[in-house]
Amino acid sequence: MRSGSTKNTTKIARLRCDRGLTQAALAEGVGMNIRKIQKLESGEQRIETVSLAAALRIADFLGVQPRDLI
């Protein structure tokens, strides 16, 4: 997904793009593999399936409440 493109994307992707972040920057910022971020953004994997700690790191890094990721 291109930065800034928010058509048919997950909330995580929209939040990331709204903040001007790349997938690599998000992955590095939350200590995850970029492929995991890509899966979450594409809908291949749902946020509900990652660990609570990982979901909290993503929410914190993006400056939102965890419920905002769902």
Backbone as XML, in Angstrom:
<?xml version="1.0"?>
<chain id="A" units="angstrom">
  <residue number="1" name="MET">
    <atom name="N" x="0.837" y="-1.177" z="0.000"/>
    <atom name="CA" x="0.000" y="0.000" z="0.000"/>
    <atom name="C" x="0.878" y="1.235" z="0.000"/>
  </residue>
  <residue number="2" name="ARG">
    <atom name="N" x="0.528" y="2.199" z="-0.781"/>
    <atom name="CA" x="1.271" y="3.444" z="-0.839"/>
    <atom name="C" x="0.913" y="4.322" z="0.356"/>
  </residue>
  <residue number="3" name="SER">
    <atom name="N" x="1.896" y="5.051" z="0.839"/>
    <atom name="CA" x="1.637" y="6.002" z="1.911"/>
    <atom name="C" x="0.625" y="7.027" z="1.427"/>
  </residue>
  <residue number="4" name="GLY">
    <atom name="N" x="-0.389" y="7.277" z="2.235"/>
    <atom name="CA" x="-1.401" y="8.241" z="1.872"/>
    <atom name="C" x="-2.619" y="7.633" z="1.208"/>
  </residue>
  <residue number="5" name="SER">
    <atom name="N" x="-2.514" y="6.399" z="0.754"/>
    <atom name="CA" x="-3.641" y="5.721" z="0.126"/>
    <atom name="C" x="-4.473" y="5.055" z="1.205"/>
  </residue>
  <residue number="6" name="THR">
    <atom name="N" x="-5.733" y="5.468" z="1.339"/>
    <atom name="CA" x="-6.556" y="4.921" z="2.418"/>
    <atom name="C" x="-7.808" y="4.233" z="1.912"/>
  </residue>
  <residue number="7" name="LYS">
    <atom name="N" x="-7.918" y="4.025" z="0.618"/>
    <atom name="CA" x="-9.095" y="3.380" z="0.050"/>
    <atom name="C" x="-9.061" y="1.881" z="0.367"/>
  </residue>
  <residue number="8" name="ASN">
    <atom name="N" x="-10.167" y="1.368" z="0.916"/>
    <atom name="CA" x="-10.303" y="-0.062" z="1.221"/>
    <atom name="C" x="-9.181" y="-0.573" z="2.123"/>
  </residue>
  <residue number="9" name="THR">
    <atom name="N" x="-8.887" y="0.140" z="3.177"/>
    <atom name="CA" x="-7.819" y="-0.278" z="4.075"/>
    <atom name="C" x="-8.353" y="-0.432" z="5.492"/>
  </residue>
  <residue number="10" name="THR">
    <atom name="N" x="-7.537" y="-1.019" z="6.321"/>
    <atom name="CA" x="-7.903" y="-1.213" z="7.715"/>
    <atom name="C" x="-7.702" y="0.079" z="8.494"/>
  </residue>
  <residue number="11" name="LYS">
    <atom name="N" x="-8.224" y="0.087" z="9.697"/>
    <atom name="CA" x="-8.058" y="1.270" z="10.550"/>
    <atom name="C" x="-6.590" y="1.526" z="10.839"/>
  </residue>
  <residue number="12" name="ILE">
    <atom name="N" x="-5.825" y="0.463" z="11.044"/>
    <atom name="CA" x="-4.391" y="0.647" z="11.321"/>
    <atom name="C" x="-3.725" y="1.368" z="10.154"/>
  </residue>
  <residue number="13" name="ALA">
    <atom name="N" x="-4.029" y="0.951" z="8.942"/>
    <atom name="CA" x="-3.428" y="1.584" z="7.766"/>
    <atom name="C" x="-3.840" y="3.045" z="7.667"/>
  </residue>
  <residue number="14" name="ARG">
    <atom name="N" x="-5.114" y="3.341" z="7.900"/>
    <atom name="CA" x="-5.577" y="4.727" z="7.833"/>
    <atom name="C" x="-4.907" y="5.587" z="8.900"/>
  </residue>
  <residue number="15" name="LEU">
    <atom name="N" x="-4.818" y="5.050" z="10.112"/>
    <atom name="CA" x="-4.177" y="5.804" z="11.197"/>
    <atom name="C" x="-2.705" y="6.055" z="10.878"/>
  </residue>
  <residue number="16" name="ARG">
    <atom name="N" x="-2.036" y="5.046" z="10.371"/>
    <atom name="CA" x="-0.623" y="5.179" z="10.015"/>
    <atom name="C" x="-0.445" y="6.242" z="8.934"/>
  </residue>
  <residue number="17" name="CYS">
    <atom name="N" x="-1.255" y="6.169" z="7.898"/>
    <atom name="CA" x="-1.155" y="7.141" z="6.805"/>
    <atom name="C" x="-1.488" y="8.550" z="7.270"/>
  </residue>
  <residue number="18" name="ASP">
    <atom name="N" x="-2.493" y="8.678" z="8.132"/>
    <atom name="CA" x="-2.862" y="9.987" z="8.670"/>
    <atom name="C" x="-1.697" y="10.640" z="9.402"/>
  </residue>
  <residue number="19" name="ARG">
    <atom name="N" x="-0.823" y="9.827" z="9.947"/>
    <atom name="CA" x="0.319" y="10.340" z="10.705"/>
    <atom name="C" x="1.573" y="10.460" z="9.843"/>
  </residue>
  <residue number="20" name="GLY">
    <atom name="N" x="1.444" y="10.124" z="8.565"/>
    <atom name="CA" x="2.570" y="10.256" z="7.648"/>
    <atom name="C" x="3.666" y="9.232" z="7.868"/>
  </residue>
  <residue number="21" name="LEU">
    <atom name="N" x="3.295" y="8.081" z="8.412"/>
    <atom name="CA" x="4.273" y="7.037" z="8.701"/>
    <atom name="C" x="4.302" y="5.981" z="7.603"/>
  </residue>
  <residue number="22" name="THR">
    <atom name="N" x="5.463" y="5.396" z="7.395"/>
    <atom name="CA" x="5.568" y="4.254" z="6.502"/>
    <atom name="C" x="5.313" y="2.981" z="7.304"/>
  </residue>
  <residue number="23" name="GLN">
    <atom name="N" x="5.069" y="1.889" z="6.601"/>
    <atom name="CA" x="4.909" y="0.612" z="7.286"/>
    <atom name="C" x="6.191" y="0.263" z="8.033"/>
  </residue>
  <residue number="24" name="ALA">
    <atom name="N" x="7.334" y="0.556" z="7.433"/>
    <atom name="CA" x="8.623" y="0.268" z="8.068"/>
    <atom name="C" x="8.784" y="1.061" z="9.365"/>
  </residue>
  <residue number="25" name="ALA">
    <atom name="N" x="8.373" y="2.325" z="9.344"/>
    <atom name="CA" x="8.486" y="3.158" z="10.545"/>
    <atom name="C" x="7.582" y="2.636" z="11.653"/>
  </residue>
  <residue number="26" name="LEU">
    <atom name="N" x="6.370" y="2.222" z="11.298"/>
    <atom name="CA" x="5.464" y="1.661" z="12.296"/>
    <atom name="C" x="6.029" y="0.370" z="12.857"/>
  </residue>
  <residue number="27" name="ALA">
    <atom name="N" x="6.491" y="-0.500" z="11.979"/>
    <atom name="CA" x="7.054" y="-1.779" z="12.419"/>
    <atom name="C" x="8.227" y="-1.561" z="13.379"/>
  </residue>
  <residue number="28" name="GLU">
    <atom name="N" x="9.128" y="-0.676" z="13.013"/>
    <atom name="CA" x="10.278" y="-0.394" z="13.861"/>
    <atom name="C" x="9.846" y="0.233" z="15.188"/>
  </residue>
  <residue number="29" name="GLY">
    <atom name="N" x="8.887" y="1.143" z="15.116"/>
    <atom name="CA" x="8.429" y="1.848" z="16.309"/>
    <atom name="C" x="7.751" y="0.955" z="17.331"/>
  </residue>
  <residue number="30" name="VAL">
    <atom name="N" x="7.139" y="-0.123" z="16.870"/>
    <atom name="CA" x="6.438" y="-1.024" z="17.795"/>
    <atom name="C" x="7.177" y="-2.343" z="17.997"/>
  </residue>
  <residue number="31" name="GLY">
    <atom name="N" x="8.345" y="-2.490" z="17.337"/>
    <atom name="CA" x="9.155" y="-3.693" z="17.526"/>
    <atom name="C" x="8.560" y="-4.926" z="16.868"/>
  </residue>
  <residue number="32" name="MET">
    <atom name="N" x="7.961" y="-4.735" z="15.705"/>
    <atom name="CA" x="7.378" y="-5.859" z="14.980"/>
    <atom name="C" x="8.038" y="-5.987" z="13.612"/>
  </residue>
  <residue number="33" name="ASN">
    <atom name="N" x="7.872" y="-7.144" z="13.009"/>
    <atom name="CA" x="8.337" y="-7.389" z="11.659"/>
    <atom name="C" x="7.431" y="-6.648" z="10.686"/>
  </residue>
  <residue number="34" name="ILE">
    <atom name="N" x="7.996" y="-6.065" z="9.640"/>
    <atom name="CA" x="7.181" y="-5.323" z="8.675"/>
    <atom name="C" x="6.135" y="-6.222" z="8.026"/>
  </residue>
  <residue number="35" name="ARG">
    <atom name="N" x="6.437" y="-7.495" z="7.838"/>
    <atom name="CA" x="5.468" y="-8.408" z="7.228"/>
    <atom name="C" x="4.217" y="-8.528" z="8.101"/>
  </residue>
  <residue number="36" name="LYS">
    <atom name="N" x="4.372" y="-8.501" z="9.420"/>
    <atom name="CA" x="3.230" y="-8.550" z="10.334"/>
    <atom name="C" x="2.360" y="-7.309" z="10.158"/>
  </residue>
  <residue number="37" name="ILE">
    <atom name="N" x="3.002" y="-6.150" z="10.025"/>
    <atom name="CA" x="2.255" y="-4.909" z="9.791"/>
    <atom name="C" x="1.508" y="-5.000" z="8.464"/>
  </residue>
  <residue number="38" name="GLN">
    <atom name="N" x="2.164" y="-5.505" z="7.448"/>
    <atom name="CA" x="1.521" y="-5.654" z="6.135"/>
    <atom name="C" x="0.305" y="-6.570" z="6.224"/>
  </residue>
  <residue number="39" name="LYS">
    <atom name="N" x="0.416" y="-7.657" z="6.963"/>
    <atom name="CA" x="-0.710" y="-8.574" z="7.129"/>
    <atom name="C" x="-1.867" y="-7.900" z="7.866"/>
  </residue>
  <residue number="40" name="LEU">
    <atom name="N" x="-1.552" y="-7.139" z="8.898"/>
    <atom name="CA" x="-2.591" y="-6.442" z="9.654"/>
    <atom name="C" x="-3.273" y="-5.395" z="8.792"/>
  </residue>
  <residue number="41" name="GLU">
    <atom name="N" x="-2.507" y="-4.685" z="7.992"/>
    <atom name="CA" x="-3.077" y="-3.628" z="7.164"/>
    <atom name="C" x="-3.883" y="-4.160" z="5.988"/>
  </residue>
  <residue number="42" name="SER">
    <atom name="N" x="-3.495" y="-5.302" z="5.474"/>
    <atom name="CA" x="-4.201" y="-5.857" z="4.320"/>
    <atom name="C" x="-5.451" y="-6.622" z="4.720"/>
  </residue>
  <residue number="43" name="GLY">
    <atom name="N" x="-5.580" y="-6.915" z="6.004"/>
    <atom name="CA" x="-6.708" y="-7.706" z="6.468"/>
    <atom name="C" x="-6.431" y="-9.194" z="6.456"/>
  </residue>
  <residue number="44" name="GLU">
    <atom name="N" x="-5.220" y="-9.564" z="6.038"/>
    <atom name="CA" x="-4.823" y="-10.971" z="6.052"/>
    <atom name="C" x="-4.794" y="-11.505" z="7.483"/>
  </residue>
  <residue number="45" name="GLN">
    <atom name="N" x="-4.466" y="-10.639" z="8.432"/>
    <atom name="CA" x="-4.504" y="-10.978" z="9.849"/>
    <atom name="C" x="-5.270" y="-9.878" z="10.572"/>
  </residue>
  <residue number="46" name="ARG">
    <atom name="N" x="-6.103" y="-10.269" z="11.516"/>
    <atom name="CA" x="-6.902" y="-9.298" z="12.268"/>
    <atom name="C" x="-6.151" y="-8.874" z="13.530"/>
  </residue>
  <residue number="47" name="ILE">
    <atom name="N" x="-6.347" y="-7.631" z="13.933"/>
    <atom name="CA" x="-5.691" y="-7.095" z="15.125"/>
    <atom name="C" x="-6.051" y="-7.913" z="16.360"/>
  </residue>
  <residue number="48" name="GLU">
    <atom name="N" x="-7.244" y="-8.497" z="16.365"/>
    <atom name="CA" x="-7.680" y="-9.292" z="17.519"/>
    <atom name="C" x="-6.845" y="-10.554" z="17.698"/>
  </residue>
  <residue number="49" name="THR">
    <atom name="N" x="-6.077" y="-10.941" z="16.681"/>
    <atom name="CA" x="-5.291" y="-12.177" z="16.778"/>
    <atom name="C" x="-3.858" y="-11.950" z="17.245"/>
  </residue>
  <residue number="50" name="VAL">
    <atom name="N" x="-3.431" y="-10.698" z="17.365"/>
    <atom name="CA" x="-2.083" y="-10.443" z="17.877"/>
    <atom name="C" x="-2.136" y="-10.393" z="19.398"/>
  </residue>
  <residue number="51" name="SER">
    <atom name="N" x="-0.993" y="-10.475" z="20.020"/>
    <atom name="CA" x="-0.958" y="-10.437" z="21.481"/>
    <atom name="C" x="-1.462" y="-9.083" z="21.980"/>
  </residue>
  <residue number="52" name="LEU">
    <atom name="N" x="-1.964" y="-9.088" z="23.185"/>
    <atom name="CA" x="-2.435" y="-7.846" z="23.802"/>
    <atom name="C" x="-1.297" y="-6.836" z="23.874"/>
  </residue>
  <residue number="53" name="ALA">
    <atom name="N" x="-0.111" y="-7.301" z="24.225"/>
    <atom name="CA" x="1.044" y="-6.403" z="24.327"/>
    <atom name="C" x="1.331" y="-5.741" z="22.983"/>
  </residue>
  <residue number="54" name="ALA">
    <atom name="N" x="1.259" y="-6.498" z="21.894"/>
    <atom name="CA" x="1.520" y="-5.940" z="20.563"/>
    <atom name="C" x="0.445" y="-4.931" z="20.186"/>
  </residue>
  <residue number="55" name="ALA">
    <atom name="N" x="-0.805" y="-5.249" z="20.446"/>
    <atom name="CA" x="-1.897" y="-4.318" z="20.137"/>
    <atom name="C" x="-1.746" y="-3.027" z="20.937"/>
  </residue>
  <residue number="56" name="LEU">
    <atom name="N" x="-1.352" y="-3.141" z="22.184"/>
    <atom name="CA" x="-1.156" y="-1.949" z="23.013"/>
    <atom name="C" x="0.005" y="-1.105" z="22.506"/>
  </residue>
  <residue number="57" name="ARG">
    <atom name="N" x="1.082" y="-1.746" z="22.042"/>
    <atom name="CA" x="2.224" y="-1.005" z="21.486"/>
    <atom name="C" x="1.804" y="-0.246" z="20.226"/>
  </residue>
  <residue number="58" name="ILE">
    <atom name="N" x="1.019" y="-0.894" z="19.376"/>
    <atom name="CA" x="0.558" y="-0.240" z="18.147"/>
    <atom name="C" x="-0.320" y="0.960" z="18.493"/>
  </residue>
  <residue number="59" name="ALA">
    <atom name="N" x="-1.274" y="0.752" z="19.380"/>
    <atom name="CA" x="-2.172" y="1.841" z="19.772"/>
    <atom name="C" x="-1.386" y="3.001" z="20.379"/>
  </residue>
  <residue number="60" name="ASP">
    <atom name="N" x="-0.456" y="2.696" z="21.262"/>
    <atom name="CA" x="0.340" y="3.733" z="21.910"/>
    <atom name="C" x="1.167" y="4.499" z="20.885"/>
  </residue>
  <residue number="61" name="PHE">
    <atom name="N" x="1.807" y="3.782" z="19.983"/>
    <atom name="CA" x="2.649" y="4.421" z="18.972"/>
    <atom name="C" x="1.825" y="5.334" z="18.064"/>
  </residue>
  <residue number="62" name="LEU">
    <atom name="N" x="0.611" y="4.916" z="17.752"/>
    <atom name="CA" x="-0.252" y="5.715" z="16.888"/>
    <atom name="C" x="-1.027" y="6.788" z="17.660"/>
  </residue>
  <residue number="63" name="GLY">
    <atom name="N" x="-0.940" y="6.751" z="18.988"/>
    <atom name="CA" x="-1.597" y="7.768" z="19.812"/>
    <atom name="C" x="-3.099" y="7.622" z="19.895"/>
  </residue>
  <residue number="64" name="VAL">
    <atom name="N" x="-3.567" y="6.372" z="19.894"/>
    <atom name="CA" x="-5.005" y="6.116" z="19.969"/>
    <atom name="C" x="-5.296" y="5.106" z="21.069"/>
  </residue>
  <residue number="65" name="GLN">
    <atom name="N" x="-6.559" y="4.955" z="21.393"/>
    <atom name="CA" x="-6.990" y="3.935" z="22.331"/>
    <atom name="C" x="-6.984" y="2.585" z="21.609"/>
  </residue>
  <residue number="66" name="PRO">
    <atom name="N" x="-6.690" y="1.499" z="22.295"/>
    <atom name="CA" x="-6.686" y="0.183" z="21.648"/>
    <atom name="C" x="-7.977" y="-0.121" z="20.901"/>
  </residue>
  <residue number="67" name="ARG">
    <atom name="N" x="-9.113" y="0.297" z="21.439"/>
    <atom name="CA" x="-10.406" y="0.024" z="20.775"/>
    <atom name="C" x="-10.481" y="0.716" z="19.407"/>
  </residue>
  <residue number="68" name="ASP">
    <atom name="N" x="-9.692" y="1.764" z="19.205"/>
    <atom name="CA" x="-9.708" y="2.478" z="17.931"/>
    <atom name="C" x="-9.078" y="1.669" z="16.794"/>
  </residue>
  <residue number="69" name="LEU">
    <atom name="N" x="-8.393" y="0.590" z="17.133"/>
    <atom name="CA" x="-7.751" y="-0.249" z="16.121"/>
    <atom name="C" x="-8.728" y="-1.267" z="15.532"/>
  </residue>
  <residue number="70" name="ILE">
    <atom name="N" x="-9.837" y="-1.479" z="16.213"/>
    <atom name="CA" x="-10.797" y="-2.505" z="15.786"/>
    <atom name="C" x="-11.802" y="-1.923" z="14.817"/>
  </residue>
</chain>
